[in-house]
């Protein structure tokens, strides 16, 4: 008898410091029928430590998708996006920029730094 294969867990990294936005994203993910694991970090430095498996993140998975807020403490989202897309280990990870900003400069900057969606 064949064993049923479980679908691979889809890993999402949410880089967001606003608790309300974290809650909304968490609720949306929980409502999905897919096997999704949401990892949450609250600032740009934590995000880079998570991705690079530094400090307390030695066992962190490489995410399949990143949701990135632009307005973050410690290191802003623009800087984090640039570092992600410059790193050969992470540049293939799709990044969706989440922000309330509709400033053309923010949109252009996100796409110039290879965001997949703004």
C-alpha positions, -999 to +999 in steps of 0.1 A: +000+000+000+014+034-009+018+061+017+002+094+010+028+121+007+021+152+027+025+184+007+056+203+014+052+230+040+053+265+024+074+288+044+065+325+045+086+352+063+065+382+073+087+413+082+063+436+099+063+457+131+026+466+132+007+442+154-026+448+136-010+440+102+006+409+117-028+398+130-045+404+096-018+384+078-020+356+103-057+354+100-055+353+062-029+325+063-048+305+089-078+306+065-059+289+038-062+253+030-025+251+021+002+238+045+017+272+053+041+281+082+043+319+089+074+332+105+072+367+119+100+392+126+095+428+137+125+447+122+150+447+094+179+435+114+159+405+128+149+397+092+185+395+080+194+374+111+165+350+103+176+347+066+213+343+074+205+318+103+224+341+127+220+345+165+189+326+177+179+316+141+202+287+135+173+264+127+152+289+107+141+276+073+148+295+041+114+311+032+096+304-001+081+339+000+087+371+019+062+398+028+081+430+035+069+462+051+090+492+040+087+512+073+106+491+098+127+499+128+165+493+130+169+487+092+141+499+069+125+477+043+142+494+014+176+484+029+164+449+037+151+444+001+184+456-014+204+432+008+181+403+000+183+408-037+221+413-036+227+380-018+230+350-041+214+328-014+182+348-012+178+368-045+155+341-060+130+343-031+099+363-042+094+395-022+060+412-019+063+447-005+034+456+018+030+493+026+004+520+028+027+543+008+016+552-026+046+574-032+060+569-067+095+569-053+087+540-030+071+520-059+100+527-083+126+519-056+109+486-048+109+474-084+144+487-090+155+465-061+137+435-078+106+433-056+081+409-072+051+429-062+043+463-045 
